[in-house]
Amino acid sequence: ETEADLGPAMEVARREAAAAFGNDEVYLEKLVRRARHVEVQVLGDTHGNLVHAFERDCSVQRRNQKVVERAPAPYLADTRRAELCDAALKLARAAKYTHAGTVEFLMDADTDAFYFIEVNPRIQVEHTVTEQVTGIDIVKAQIRISEGRRIGDEDSYVPRQEDIRLNGHAVQCRVTTEDPENGFTPDYGRIAVYRSAAGFGIRLDGGTAYAGAVITPYYDSLLVKVTPIVAIYPLLAIWFGFGIGPKVAIAALITFFPMLVNAVVGLRSIDPQAHDFMRVLHASRWQVFWRLRLPSSLPYVFAALRISVPLSLVGAVVAEFLSGSSGMGQLILIANGDFDTAGLFGAALILAAMGVSLTAAVSYVEGRVLTWHDSSGG
């Protein structure tokens, strides 16, 4: 914190360096009090082509080890993102870098200034978030580049820079065997029961975690990497994150909105008072809707709502009971074979309940409107 502290701190650092590496040389770095750890994924081929796949934020750490990674960094403006990625490419070009690598920076949270840390010349644990938001298979690209493929060619699995785009957001969390009551030290033993995370938009990278697996103390404690993404289907991803209460509310809303439109629009052309109201009072269409048409529609809308809510409630509750938190998601996952029978049945049930409630409600509203229309002499 002060100049007087610097000398003793350097001596301690030199002793640690000598003991660990056999070399006591040290260098000084700028102090960044509120720092973010941000890194840029780069890829280079053997023909001199280099591209970046944007950045990852790795600021959530424990004991200087990354715990949660996300892409892209949500705090970066487009101009700052471009500057950061350009700096990484400039460094990679100067080093004539090839294959996959990560250029890491510290970013000052107060000034947005960034400072170079190091280059990791390999595929990192957190590469999954970059793959999810760019669509680039970095492992396949690494192999293709080693075979001499050129970036930009279809068989290289790496597009040209102008074709690499961000699509959504991804977060990676690590499932590890650690003992929280013993300072989170790596734990070992036999896994008695294990059920992995699953659902639409959830990517799992693992293979050593299953019921009956024996975890030894001789390897890293990492078992599975869980990488959820919110991208092409954000509304569906939000749905999967809701509990049973919000799902029922959304299901009811899905059936209620078409009924409202049906009732209001259906009364538009059969209300004989509307034309007289407009002609005498010189009212606008909005005034006709607000003062006459909407009040006339509400009784029929509320009557139809009595049908939609119970059916939506039954469908959502049964689907949730049968398939846990993945109700509708199971139906989508059938394409990948990642579903179970109960989950598939639950998904089909909730969709069927919504369809039945919508059909019944609209039919009910149409019947009431036609009855009203006949009694009005229209």
C-alpha positions as CSV (number, residue, x, y, z in Angstrom):
1,E,0.0,0.0,0.0
2,T,3.0,2.4,0.6
3,E,6.5,2.8,-0.8
4,A,7.9,1.5,2.5
5,D,6.0,-1.8,2.0
6,L,7.3,-2.4,-1.5
7,G,10.9,-3.5,-0.6
8,P,9.9,-6.2,2.0
9,A,7.1,-7.5,-0.3
10,M,9.6,-7.9,-3.2
11,E,12.0,-9.8,-1.0
12,V,9.2,-12.2,0.0
13,A,8.2,-12.6,-3.6
14,R,11.8,-13.4,-4.6
15,R,12.2,-16.0,-2.0
16,E,9.0,-17.7,-3.1
17,A,10.1,-17.6,-6.7
18,A,13.5,-19.1,-5.9
19,A,11.9,-21.9,-3.9
20,A,9.3,-22.7,-6.5
21,F,11.2,-22.1,-9.8
22,G,14.9,-21.9,-8.9
23,N,14.9,-18.3,-10.2
24,D,14.3,-15.3,-8.0
25,E,13.8,-12.8,-10.8
26,V,10.6,-10.8,-10.4
27,Y,9.0,-7.9,-12.2
28,L,6.5,-5.2,-11.2
29,E,2.9,-4.9,-12.5
30,K,0.3,-2.1,-12.2
31,L,-2.1,-2.6,-9.3
32,V,-5.7,-2.8,-10.5
33,R,-7.9,-2.7,-7.4
34,R,-11.2,-3.5,-9.0
35,A,-10.2,-5.9,-11.8
36,R,-12.1,-8.1,-14.2
37,H,-10.5,-11.1,-15.8
38,V,-11.3,-11.1,-19.5
39,E,-9.7,-13.2,-22.2
40,V,-9.9,-13.4,-26.0
41,Q,-10.1,-16.7,-28.0
42,V,-7.8,-16.6,-31.0
43,L,-7.3,-19.2,-33.8
44,G,-4.5,-19.2,-36.4
45,D,-3.7,-21.5,-39.3
46,T,-0.4,-22.4,-40.9
47,H,-1.0,-20.1,-43.8
48,G,-0.8,-16.8,-41.8
49,N,-4.6,-16.3,-41.2
50,L,-5.7,-15.3,-37.7
51,V,-9.2,-14.7,-36.3
52,H,-10.7,-14.1,-32.9
53,A,-13.9,-15.7,-31.5
54,F,-14.6,-12.8,-29.1
55,E,-14.1,-12.8,-25.4
56,R,-14.9,-14.6,-22.2
57,D,-15.3,-13.2,-18.7
58,C,-13.6,-15.3,-16.0
59,S,-13.8,-12.9,-13.0
60,V,-15.5,-15.3,-10.6
61,Q,-12.5,-17.1,-9.1
62,R,-11.6,-18.9,-5.9
63,R,-8.0,-19.1,-4.7
64,N,-7.0,-17.6,-8.1
65,Q,-8.7,-20.4,-9.9
66,K,-11.6,-19.8,-12.3
67,V,-15.0,-21.1,-11.1
68,V,-17.6,-19.5,-13.4
69,E,-17.0,-18.4,-17.0
70,R,-19.3,-16.6,-19.3
71,A,-19.4,-15.3,-22.9
72,P,-19.6,-12.7,-24.0
73,A,-18.6,-10.3,-21.2
74,P,-21.8,-8.4,-20.5
75,Y,-20.1,-5.2,-19.4
76,L,-18.2,-4.6,-22.6
77,A,-19.4,-2.0,-25.1
78,D,-19.0,-2.8,-28.8
79,T,-16.2,-0.3,-29.2
80,R,-14.3,-1.6,-26.2
81,R,-14.9,-5.2,-27.3
82,A,-13.4,-4.4,-30.8
83,E,-10.3,-2.8,-29.2
84,L,-9.8,-5.8,-26.9
85,C,-10.0,-8.3,-29.7
86,D,-7.8,-6.2,-32.0
87,A,-5.2,-6.1,-29.3
88,A,-5.2,-9.9,-29.0
89,L,-4.9,-10.3,-32.8
90,K,-2.0,-7.8,-32.9
91,L,-0.1,-9.8,-30.3
92,A,-0.9,-13.1,-32.1
93,R,0.3,-11.8,-35.4
94,A,3.5,-10.5,-33.9
95,A,4.2,-13.9,-32.5
96,K,3.1,-15.7,-35.8
97,Y,0.8,-17.7,-33.6
98,T,-1.0,-20.8,-35.0
99,H,-3.8,-23.0,-33.7
100,A,-6.0,-22.2,-30.7
101,G,-4.9,-19.9,-27.9
102,T,-6.2,-17.5,-25.3
103,V,-4.9,-13.9,-24.8
104,E,-5.7,-12.9,-21.2
105,F,-6.2,-9.4,-19.8
106,L,-7.1,-7.6,-16.6
107,M,-9.7,-4.8,-17.1
108,D,-10.1,-2.0,-14.6
109,A,-13.8,-1.9,-13.6
110,D,-13.6,1.8,-13.0
111,T,-11.8,3.1,-16.1
112,D,-12.3,0.2,-18.6
113,A,-8.6,0.2,-19.3
114,F,-7.2,-3.3,-20.0
115,Y,-3.7,-4.7,-19.4
116,F,-2.1,-7.8,-20.9
117,I,-1.5,-10.8,-18.5
118,E,-0.4,-13.8,-20.5
119,V,-1.1,-16.2,-23.4
120,N,-2.3,-19.7,-22.8
121,P,-1.2,-21.7,-25.9
122,R,-3.9,-24.4,-25.7
123,I,-7.6,-25.1,-25.5
124,Q,-8.8,-24.1,-22.1
125,V,-11.4,-25.6,-19.8
126,E,-13.8,-22.7,-20.4
127,H,-13.7,-23.0,-24.2
128,T,-17.3,-24.4,-24.2
129,V,-18.9,-21.0,-23.7
130,T,-17.1,-19.6,-26.8
131,E,-18.3,-22.6,-28.8
132,Q,-21.9,-22.1,-27.7
133,V,-22.1,-18.4,-28.6
134,T,-20.1,-18.6,-31.9
135,G,-20.9,-22.1,-33.2
136,I,-17.2,-22.9,-33.7
137,D,-16.1,-26.3,-32.6
138,I,-12.6,-25.3,-31.3
139,V,-11.5,-28.9,-30.8
140,K,-12.3,-29.9,-34.4
141,A,-10.8,-26.7,-35.6
142,Q,-7.5,-27.4,-33.8
143,I,-7.3,-30.8,-35.6
144,R,-8.2,-29.4,-39.0
145,I,-5.6,-26.6,-38.7
146,S,-3.0,-29.3,-37.8
147,E,-3.9,-31.1,-41.0
148,G,-3.1,-27.9,-43.0
149,R,-6.6,-26.5,-43.5
150,R,-7.0,-22.8,-44.2
151,I,-9.3,-20.6,-42.0
152,G,-12.3,-19.5,-44.1
153,D,-12.6,-22.8,-45.9
154,E,-15.6,-24.9,-45.0
155,D,-13.6,-27.9,-44.0
156,S,-11.5,-26.0,-41.5
157,Y,-14.5,-25.5,-39.2
158,V,-13.4,-21.8,-38.7
159,P,-15.2,-19.1,-40.7
160,R,-13.7,-15.9,-41.9
161,Q,-13.6,-13.1,-39.3
162,E,-16.5,-11.2,-40.8
163,D,-18.7,-14.4,-40.5
164,I,-18.0,-15.0,-36.8
165,R,-20.9,-13.5,-34.8
166,L,-22.1,-13.7,-31.3
167,N,-25.4,-15.4,-30.7
168,G,-26.8,-15.3,-27.2
169,H,-25.1,-15.7,-23.9
170,A,-23.5,-18.8,-22.3
171,V,-22.2,-19.6,-18.7
172,Q,-20.0,-22.5,-17.6
173,C,-20.1,-23.9,-14.1
174,R,-18.0,-26.7,-12.8
175,V,-19.3,-29.7,-10.9
176,T,-16.4,-30.9,-8.7
177,T,-15.9,-33.4,-5.8
178,E,-15.0,-31.1,-2.9
179,D,-15.6,-31.1,0.8
180,P,-17.2,-27.8,1.9
181,E,-16.6,-28.6,5.6
182,N,-12.9,-29.0,5.0
183,G,-12.0,-25.8,3.1
184,F,-13.4,-27.2,-0.2
185,T,-10.5,-29.6,-0.5
186,P,-10.8,-32.3,-3.2
187,D,-12.8,-35.2,-2.0
188,Y,-12.8,-38.9,-3.2
189,G,-14.7,-42.1,-2.8
190,R,-17.6,-43.9,-4.6
191,I,-20.6,-42.0,-6.0
192,A,-23.7,-43.7,-4.7
193,V,-26.4,-41.8,-6.6
194,Y,-25.9,-39.4,-9.4
195,R,-28.3,-37.6,-11.8
196,S,-26.8,-35.1,-14.1
197,A,-28.3,-31.7,-15.1
198,A,-30.4,-31.9,-18.2
199,G,-32.8,-29.8,-20.3
200,F,-33.1,-27.7,-23.4
201,G,-30.1,-25.4,-23.8
202,I,-27.9,-27.4,-21.3
203,R,-24.6,-28.7,-22.6
204,L,-22.7,-31.3,-20.5
205,D,-19.0,-32.1,-20.8
206,G,-18.1,-35.0,-18.7
207,G,-17.8,-38.8,-18.5
208,T,-16.5,-39.7,-15.1
209,A,-19.6,-38.9,-13.1
210,Y,-22.1,-41.7,-12.8
211,A,-23.6,-43.9,-10.1
212,G,-21.0,-46.4,-8.9
213,A,-18.0,-44.4,-10.2
214,V,-14.9,-44.4,-8.0
215,I,-13.3,-41.0,-7.6
216,T,-9.6,-41.2,-6.7
217,P,-7.4,-38.5,-5.1
218,Y,-4.9,-38.8,-8.0
219,Y,-6.6,-36.6,-10.5
220,D,-8.4,-33.2,-10.7
221,S,-11.7,-33.0,-8.8
222,L,-13.6,-31.7,-11.9
223,L,-16.3,-34.1,-12.9
224,V,-18.6,-32.3,-15.3
225,K,-18.8,-28.9,-17.0
226,V,-22.3,-27.5,-17.2
227,T,-22.8,-24.9,-19.9
228,P,-26.3,-23.4,-20.3
229,I,-27.0,-21.1,-23.2
230,V,-29.7,-18.5,-23.9
231,A,-29.6,-17.9,-27.7
232,I,-32.0,-18.7,-30.5
233,Y,-35.0,-19.6,-28.3
234,P,-34.8,-17.1,-25.4
235,L,-38.5,-17.4,-24.5
236,L,-38.3,-21.1,-24.3
237,A,-35.2,-21.0,-22.2
238,I,-36.9,-18.6,-19.8
239,W,-39.8,-21.0,-19.6
240,F,-37.6,-23.8,-18.5
241,G,-36.2,-21.7,-15.7
242,F,-39.6,-20.9,-14.2
243,G,-41.3,-22.8,-11.3
244,I,-44.7,-24.3,-11.5
245,G,-46.6,-21.1,-10.5
246,P,-45.2,-18.9,-13.3
247,K,-45.7,-21.7,-15.8
248,V,-49.4,-22.0,-15.0
249,A,-49.7,-18.2,-15.3
250,I,-48.0,-18.2,-18.7
251,A,-50.1,-21.1,-19.9
252,A,-53.3,-19.3,-18.9
253,L,-52.1,-16.1,-20.6
254,I,-51.3,-18.0,-23.8
255,T,-54.9,-19.2,-24.0
256,F,-56.4,-15.9,-22.7
257,F,-54.8,-13.5,-25.2
258,P,-56.3,-15.1,-28.4
259,M,-59.7,-15.1,-26.6
260,L,-59.4,-11.4,-26.0
261,V,-58.5,-10.6,-29.6
262,N,-61.3,-12.9,-30.8
263,A,-63.9,-11.3,-28.7
264,V,-63.0,-7.7,-29.4
265,V,-62.4,-8.2,-33.1
266,G,-65.6,-10.4,-33.4
267,L,-67.8,-7.6,-32.0
268,R,-66.3,-5.0,-34.3
269,S,-68.6,-5.6,-37.3
270,I,-71.7,-6.6,-35.5
271,D,-72.3,-3.8,-33.1
272,P,-75.0,-1.6,-34.7
273,Q,-74.5,1.1,-32.1
274,A,-70.9,1.7,-33.1
275,H,-71.8,3.5,-36.3
276,D,-74.4,5.7,-34.7
277,F,-71.9,6.5,-31.9
278,M,-69.2,7.6,-34.3
279,R,-71.6,9.6,-36.5
280,V,-73.2,11.6,-33.7
281,L,-70.3,12.2,-31.5
282,H,-67.6,12.2,-34.2
283,A,-65.7,9.7,-32.1
284,S,-62.5,8.1,-33.2
285,R,-62.1,4.3,-33.6
286,W,-60.1,4.2,-30.4
287,Q,-63.0,5.9,-28.5
288,V,-65.4,3.4,-30.0
289,F,-63.2,0.6,-28.8
290,W,-62.6,1.9,-25.4
291,R,-66.2,3.1,-24.5
292,L,-68.3,0.6,-26.3
293,R,-66.6,-2.4,-27.8
294,L,-64.3,-3.4,-25.0
295,P,-67.0,-3.3,-22.2
296,S,-69.3,-5.3,-24.5
297,S,-66.5,-8.0,-24.9
298,L,-65.4,-8.4,-21.4
299,P,-68.3,-10.7,-20.1
300,Y,-67.6,-13.2,-22.9
301,V,-63.8,-13.0,-22.3
302,F,-64.2,-13.7,-18.6
303,A,-66.6,-16.6,-19.3
304,A,-64.1,-18.2,-21.7
305,L,-61.3,-17.6,-19.1
306,R,-63.1,-20.0,-16.7
307,I,-62.4,-22.8,-19.2
308,S,-58.7,-21.9,-20.1
309,V,-57.3,-21.5,-16.6
310,P,-58.4,-24.9,-15.1
311,L,-57.2,-26.8,-18.2
312,S,-53.9,-25.0,-18.2
313,L,-53.5,-25.6,-14.5
314,V,-54.1,-29.3,-14.9
315,G,-51.7,-29.6,-17.8
316,A,-48.9,-27.7,-16.2
317,V,-49.2,-29.4,-12.8
318,V,-49.3,-32.9,-14.2
319,A,-46.4,-32.3,-16.6
320,E,-44.4,-30.8,-13.8
321,F,-45.1,-33.7,-11.5
322,L,-44.2,-36.3,-14.2
323,S,-41.1,-34.7,-15.6
324,G,-39.6,-32.5,-12.9
325,S,-38.5,-29.1,-14.2
326,S,-38.2,-30.1,-17.9
327,G,-41.8,-30.5,-18.9
328,M,-42.0,-28.8,-22.4
329,G,-38.3,-29.1,-22.9
330,Q,-38.5,-32.9,-23.1
331,L,-40.5,-32.7,-26.2
332,I,-37.9,-30.6,-27.9
333,L,-35.0,-32.8,-26.8
334,I,-36.5,-35.9,-28.5
335,A,-34.5,-35.0,-31.6
336,N,-31.3,-35.6,-29.6
337,G,-32.6,-38.8,-27.9
338,D,-32.1,-37.0,-24.5
339,F,-35.5,-37.6,-22.8
340,D,-37.3,-40.0,-20.6
341,T,-40.8,-41.5,-21.0
342,A,-42.4,-39.6,-18.2
343,G,-40.9,-36.3,-19.3
344,L,-42.1,-36.9,-22.9
345,F,-45.6,-37.7,-21.7
346,G,-45.6,-34.7,-19.5
347,A,-44.5,-32.4,-22.3
348,A,-47.2,-33.8,-24.6
349,L,-49.8,-33.4,-21.9
350,I,-49.2,-29.8,-21.2
351,L,-49.2,-29.0,-25.0
352,A,-52.4,-30.9,-25.4
353,A,-54.0,-29.1,-22.5
354,M,-53.1,-25.8,-23.9
355,G,-54.5,-26.7,-27.3
356,V,-57.7,-28.1,-25.9
357,S,-58.2,-25.1,-23.7
358,L,-57.6,-22.7,-26.5
359,T,-59.9,-24.4,-28.9
360,A,-62.7,-24.8,-26.3
361,A,-62.4,-21.2,-25.2
362,V,-62.4,-19.7,-28.6
363,S,-65.4,-21.8,-29.6
364,Y,-67.2,-20.7,-26.5
365,V,-66.5,-17.1,-27.2
366,E,-67.6,-17.4,-30.8
367,G,-70.8,-19.2,-29.7
368,R,-71.7,-16.4,-27.2
369,V,-70.9,-13.7,-29.8
370,L,-73.1,-15.3,-32.4
371,T,-75.9,-15.7,-29.8
372,W,-75.6,-12.0,-28.9
373,H,-75.5,-11.1,-32.6
374,D,-78.7,-12.9,-33.3
375,S,-80.5,-11.4,-30.3
376,S,-79.5,-7.9,-31.4
377,G,-81.2,-8.4,-34.8
378,G,-77.9,-7.9,-36.7
